Amino acid sequence: MTRFQCWRFVVSLLLIIIMAGCVSVKESGTKVSAPPPPPTTSVAFHSDPMNAEVYLDGEFRGTAPLNLHLAAGTHKVELRLDGYLIWERELTVVAGNDTRVAATLQPE
């Protein structure tokens, strides 16, 4: 390594160290807060007969009767129980409007 290359390396290294120090001072002085969670709404699921499995957007969430807190928006709801046809609907949840879903399942 020539003297010039050595000198260039040292200067580059010093610049990197100085810049890293500036960035860390700036970052440590800035307070970053997470965005607030989206509002949720209480949704109560009931089935006749009772104990139907509740699927929300394709994911099993429990058995009816069941209370969930859901984000506002459109959700696919399915209630399933052996010996009965699948009950499925599209549910639009509005923030702040608690909702009750009552499903009457039909025998197969």
C-alpha positions as CSV (number, residue, x, y, z in Angstrom):
1,M,0.0,0.0,0.0
2,T,1.5,3.4,-1.0
3,R,1.6,6.3,1.4
4,F,-1.2,8.0,-0.5
5,Q,-3.4,5.0,-0.4
6,C,-2.7,4.7,3.3
7,W,-3.5,8.4,3.9
8,R,-6.8,8.1,1.8
9,F,-7.8,5.0,3.9
10,V,-7.2,6.8,7.2
11,V,-9.2,9.9,6.0
12,S,-12.0,7.8,4.7
13,L,-12.1,5.8,8.0
14,L,-12.2,9.1,10.0
15,L,-15.0,10.4,7.9
16,I,-17.0,7.3,8.4
17,I,-16.5,7.5,12.2
18,I,-17.5,11.1,12.3
19,M,-20.6,10.6,10.2
20,A,-21.7,7.6,12.3
21,G,-21.3,9.8,15.4
22,C,-23.5,12.5,13.8
23,V,-26.1,10.1,12.8
24,S,-26.3,8.4,16.2
25,V,-26.5,11.8,18.0
26,K,-29.3,12.9,15.7
27,E,-31.2,9.6,16.1
28,S,-30.9,9.5,19.9
29,G,-32.3,13.0,20.1
30,T,-35.4,12.1,18.0
31,K,-38.3,10.6,19.7
32,V,-40.2,8.1,17.4
33,S,-43.6,6.9,18.4
34,A,-45.6,4.1,16.9
35,P,-48.8,5.0,15.0
36,P,-51.9,4.3,17.0
37,P,-53.6,0.9,16.5
38,P,-56.6,0.9,14.2
39,P,-59.9,1.3,16.0
40,T,-61.8,-1.9,16.6
41,T,-65.5,-2.7,17.1
42,S,-67.1,-5.4,19.2
43,V,-68.8,-8.1,17.2
44,A,-70.9,-10.8,18.9
45,F,-71.5,-14.1,17.0
46,H,-74.4,-16.3,17.9
47,S,-75.6,-19.5,16.2
48,D,-78.7,-21.7,16.2
49,P,-77.8,-24.4,17.1
50,M,-75.1,-23.2,19.4
51,N,-71.4,-24.1,19.3
52,A,-70.9,-23.5,15.6
53,E,-67.3,-22.9,14.6
54,V,-66.6,-19.3,13.7
55,Y,-64.2,-18.6,10.8
56,L,-63.2,-15.0,10.1
57,D,-61.4,-14.3,6.8
58,G,-60.6,-18.1,6.6
59,E,-59.2,-18.3,10.1
60,F,-60.8,-20.3,13.0
61,R,-61.6,-17.9,15.8
62,G,-63.6,-19.9,18.3
63,T,-67.2,-21.3,18.8
64,A,-70.4,-19.4,19.0
65,P,-71.4,-17.6,21.2
66,L,-68.3,-15.6,20.7
67,N,-67.3,-11.9,21.1
68,L,-64.5,-10.5,19.0
69,H,-62.9,-7.1,18.5
70,L,-62.5,-6.5,14.8
71,A,-60.9,-3.8,12.7
72,A,-63.2,-1.7,10.6
73,G,-63.6,-3.1,7.0
74,T,-65.0,-6.0,5.2
75,H,-64.6,-9.5,6.5
76,K,-65.7,-13.0,5.3
77,V,-67.6,-14.8,8.0
78,E,-68.3,-18.6,8.0
79,L,-70.1,-20.6,10.7
80,R,-69.7,-24.3,10.5
81,L,-71.3,-27.2,12.4
82,D,-71.2,-30.9,11.6
83,G,-74.5,-32.0,10.0
84,Y,-75.4,-28.4,8.9
85,L,-74.8,-26.4,5.8
86,I,-72.0,-23.7,6.0
87,W,-73.4,-20.3,6.8
88,E,-71.4,-17.6,5.1
89,R,-71.7,-13.9,4.7
90,E,-69.7,-10.8,4.0
91,L,-69.6,-8.5,7.1
92,T,-68.8,-4.8,6.9
93,V,-67.6,-3.6,10.2
94,V,-67.9,0.1,10.9
95,A,-65.7,1.6,13.7
96,G,-67.6,2.4,16.8
97,N,-70.8,0.4,15.8
98,D,-71.0,-2.7,17.9
99,T,-72.5,-5.5,15.8
100,R,-74.4,-8.8,16.5
101,V,-74.3,-11.6,14.0
102,A,-77.0,-14.2,14.4
103,A,-76.8,-17.3,12.2
104,T,-79.4,-19.9,11.8
105,L,-77.8,-23.0,10.3
106,Q,-79.8,-25.3,8.0
107,P,-79.5,-29.1,8.3
108,E,-77.8,-30.8,5.4
